C-alpha cells in the first residue's frame, strides 16, 4: 500500500483516483500531478515504484498545500474569524451552519441530535 504525505492511498484504484485520498488533492490536481511527472493516470497505484512515490511526495510538498499544512491553515482561518467576532466566526463558535442555510428545520449534522424541550408544545394557555 503506497504511502504519500502520511496517507495510505488505495492500491487497487487508478492512480488519479488514489491521489484524491490526500486532503487538498481533487480531480484536476491529481491529473496535473500525473501530467507533470509523466505518469499514466490510468495505471493502478500498487504498480508505482518507490522512486515514483518519492517524486510524487516531493512535488506535492514543493508545489501544493496538502494534509498537515492545509489543515493548520484552515484552522487558523477559522480561529481568525472567531477572534474578530465576525458573523461567520460567531456561527463557527455556536456550531451552527456558516453559509446561510436554514436552521429551523434542518441543520441536524451541525446542531447534533434533537434536544426536546419539556412543555413547549401542547400546553394550552389558561386564561
C-alpha positions in Angstrom: 0.0 0.0 0.0 1.7 3.2 -1.2 2.0 5.9 1.5 2.2 9.6 0.4 2.3 12.6 2.7 1.3 10.3 5.6 -1.8 8.9 3.8 -2.2 5.3 2.7 -3.6 5.5 -0.8 -5.7 2.6 -2.0 -3.5 0.3 -4.1 -6.2 -1.3 -6.4 -7.6 2.0 -7.6 -6.4 4.0 -10.6 -3.6 6.5 -9.8 -5.5 9.6 -10.5 -8.3 8.4 -8.2 -6.0 7.2 -5.4 -4.3 10.6 -5.2 -7.6 12.2 -4.3 -7.5 10.5 -0.9 -4.8 13.1 0.1 -6.5 16.1 1.6 -6.1 19.1 -0.8 -5.9 17.0 -3.9 -9.0 16.8 -6.1 -9.8 15.5 -9.6 -8.0 18.3 -11.5 -4.9 18.5 -9.3 -4.5 14.7 -9.3 -4.4 14.8 -13.2 -2.0 17.7 -13.1 0.4 15.8 -10.8 0.3 12.8 -13.1 0.9 15.0 -16.1 3.8 16.9 -14.5 5.6 13.7 -13.5 4.7 12.0 -16.8 2.8 9.2 -15.0 -0.1 7.3 -16.6 -3.2 8.3 -14.6 -4.9 5.1 -15.7 -2.5 2.7 -14.1 -3.0 1.1 -10.7 -1.5 2.7 -7.6 0.1 -0.5 -6.5 2.3 -0.5 -9.6 4.2 2.6 -8.5 7.8 2.2 -7.8 9.5 3.7 -4.7 11.2 6.3 -6.9 7.8 7.4 -8.4 6.2 7.6 -4.9 9.1 9.8 -3.7 8.7 12.0 -6.8 5.0 12.4 -6.1 5.7 13.3 -2.5 8.4 15.8 -3.4 6.2 17.5 -6.0 3.2 17.7 -3.5 5.5 19.1 -0.8 7.0 21.7 -3.1 4.1 23.0 -5.1 0.8 22.2 -3.3 -0.7 22.8 0.1 -1.8 19.4 1.3 -2.6 17.5 4.5 -1.0 18.9 7.7 -0.2 22.5 6.4 -3.6 22.7 4.8 -5.4 21.7 8.0 -3.3 24.2 10.0 -4.2 27.0 7.6 -7.9 26.1 7.7 -7.9 26.0 11.5 -6.0 29.4 11.6 -8.6 31.0 9.2 -11.5 29.8 11.4 -9.6 31.0 14.6 -9.1 34.4 13.0 -12.9 34.6 12.1 -13.7 33.7 15.7 -11.2 36.2 17.1 -12.5 39.2 15.1 -16.1 38.2 16.1 -17.5 38.5 12.6 -20.8 36.8 11.7 -19.1 33.7 10.3 -16.9 33.4 13.3 -19.9 33.5 15.6 -21.6 30.8 13.6 -18.5 28.6 14.0 -18.3 29.3 17.7 -22.0 28.3 18.2 -21.5 25.2 16.0 -24.3 26.3 13.5 -24.2 26.4 9.7 -22.0 29.1 8.4 -23.1 29.6 4.9 -26.7 30.9 5.2 -28.6 27.6 5.4 -31.9 27.4 7.2 -31.8 26.1 10.8 -35.4 26.0 11.8 -36.0 22.5 10.3 -32.7 21.2 9.0 -29.0 21.5 10.1 -29.1 18.3 12.2 -25.5 17.5 11.2 -24.1 20.7 12.7 -26.6 21.0 15.6 -26.4 17.4 16.7 -29.3 15.2 17.9 -32.6 16.9 18.9 -32.9 18.2 22.4 -36.5 18.0 23.5 -37.8 20.9 25.5 -40.4 19.9 28.1 -43.7 21.6 27.9 -43.0 23.5 24.7 -45.8 22.1 22.6 -49.3 21.0 23.6 -49.6 23.1 26.7 -52.5 25.5 26.3 -52.6 28.9 27.9 -55.1 29.1 30.7 -56.8 32.4 30.6 
